[in-house]
């Protein structure tokens, strides 16, 4: 071996092995379809993990059903079923034959002999400790069944079925309504339940990603003699529907509405409580709807069936589409309105495309824009600089606030009924505020506060709603949570924040809900108008409750006084009777004379016609009489009659009944014709 070669430093480059630097590959310009974008960023639409995907699918389908029924003023009936599908059944659905494992060590859930020995030893130790505790009489925890080792590849699948009595869908529109992302009927400036306009489309995308199975839709519109049936999936890359079957079938039952079936991967175990809480809160905010929820398990003992009954037939008005407020538009929106407007000149455009701009005010605005603008100026000829001038003036000029006529809050009447129906509280107060404005968008805050109730924990139980849908996630940063925890002095309203069972319900409706975060699960605390309105609404409810609590305390004190008086009746009777006996003896011996009524009473005592028992009975009757008079005075001050009151709920009316309906925040009055 040549020592010179061996002594060569390894850091020195070797001749003949130098690599030529690679030329950077020219990047190709690529595009993504909307379906592909949401498939890759499914967490934006609430599809974070299998459990959340199951919850969001249920939520989207239920909210679509409610919107569909309310759009035709039909009292909603929604049936939601989650059916568990085992691995063997799922494989047979997709035509896959079950195959036994050959190489066990290849799988993620493989347990080595050493790991199995360690696990069994630990289980044996736990059983021994439990046996000792049982022998000593200590409380023994129930031994949980040994958890089966679950591999990453073992998924759970569920068929989600949602059926309603809504509007239904036109036969030819069904493929695009489910198979084309960002196409729908809810776009426009109005109050809507949807967050992205995805609805069942995202459930279909998740189904394609997790199971590869298509979605099935059955739909019929009112007075339609046929039912539309469609089986389809979505071409993710092209954002178009891929139709497997689309046909018309006989509608013998004259049914109208929609029924949607989709098979997805999910996790019922971890999200069971969230789904049930969602259904319960939806029943609170929509007491005019009837919900039937079913979970069908592979083992019948795990089945769940819950019916949320309808309490009222009074529905909120349908939300109306409204015009844009000048202070809430941007350059892009102004350009789009110009392109879509049917108006020819600038004066008509300002009057008809924006709210709160009358003819005279539009003329003043045009005069302020500059000499190059005129009322008869064609809007299609506006340059980019002129559009910027219009936008700048919109941001600086004064405009009347938008009204809340386009909004559809649940209503104080429905909110109160929903709380009573689901929670059965000891007392409840509700408040509905007037329309207010933030950034050119109207909003209304409604609130309810309850004390006591069924399945309510001690302390604050906060229920949040945005455009009449429950918000269950990211509660800590929400404006409602922060207001209830930090800005309300509960003790000043005779409410114990830690000991009482307090339910706080706040519903916010608006043409634009200012959600925070990509998931749109909470409303930020940084908008002062909304934070102030939420605080005021909760305080108004607390003021109502305080008067009820104070009256309840007074009634309790009266009962306590009665108990104390009744407690001392025997001692008072003995003392009074002994005094009367002494007085009667003095009267009989003529040492001291008494006249009139006093003498009559003493004669009765001497003749034993007035005994201790009689005196005790008279004192007891006197206590009863005083207590009754005080209770009657209390009831009169509270606005109650002498008879006790009970809550009465009228059954739903025959739809053929003719009546005139008068509404106020607390009740609905109907005059039958």
Secondary structure, 3 states (H helix, E strand, C coil): CCHHHHCCCCCCCCCCCCCCCCCCCCCCCCCCCHHHHHHHCHHHHCCCCHHHHHHHHHHHHHHHHHHHHHCCCCCCEEEEEEEEECHHHHHHHCCCCCCCCCCHHHCCCCCCHHHHHHHHHHHHHHHHHHHHHHHCCCCCCCCCCCCCCCCCCCCEEEEEEEECCCCCCCHHHHHHHHHCCCCCCCCCCCCCCCCCCCCHHHHHHHHHHHCCCCEEEEEECCCCCEEEEEEEEEECCCCEEEEEEEEEEECCCCCCEEEEEEEEEECHHHHHHHHHHHHHHHHHHCCCCEEEEEEECCCHHHCEEEEECCCCCCCCCCCCCCCEEHHHCCHHHHHHHHHHCCCCEHHHHHHHHEECCCHHHHHHHHHHHCCCCCCCCEHHHCCHHHHHHHHHHHHHCCCCCCCCCCCCCCCHHHHHHHHHHHHCCCEEEEEECCCEEECCEEEEEEEEEEECCCCCCCEEEEEEEECCEEECCCCCCCHHHHHHHHHCCHHHHCCCCCCCEEEEEEEEEECCCCEECCCCCEECCCCHHHHHHHHHHHHHHHHHHHHHHHHHHHHHHHHHHHHHHHHCHHHHHHHHHHHHHHHHHHHHCCCCCCCHHHHHHHHHHHCCCCCHHHHHHHHHHHHHHHHHHHHHHHHHHCCCCCCCCCCCCCCCCCCCCCEEEEECCCCEEEEEC
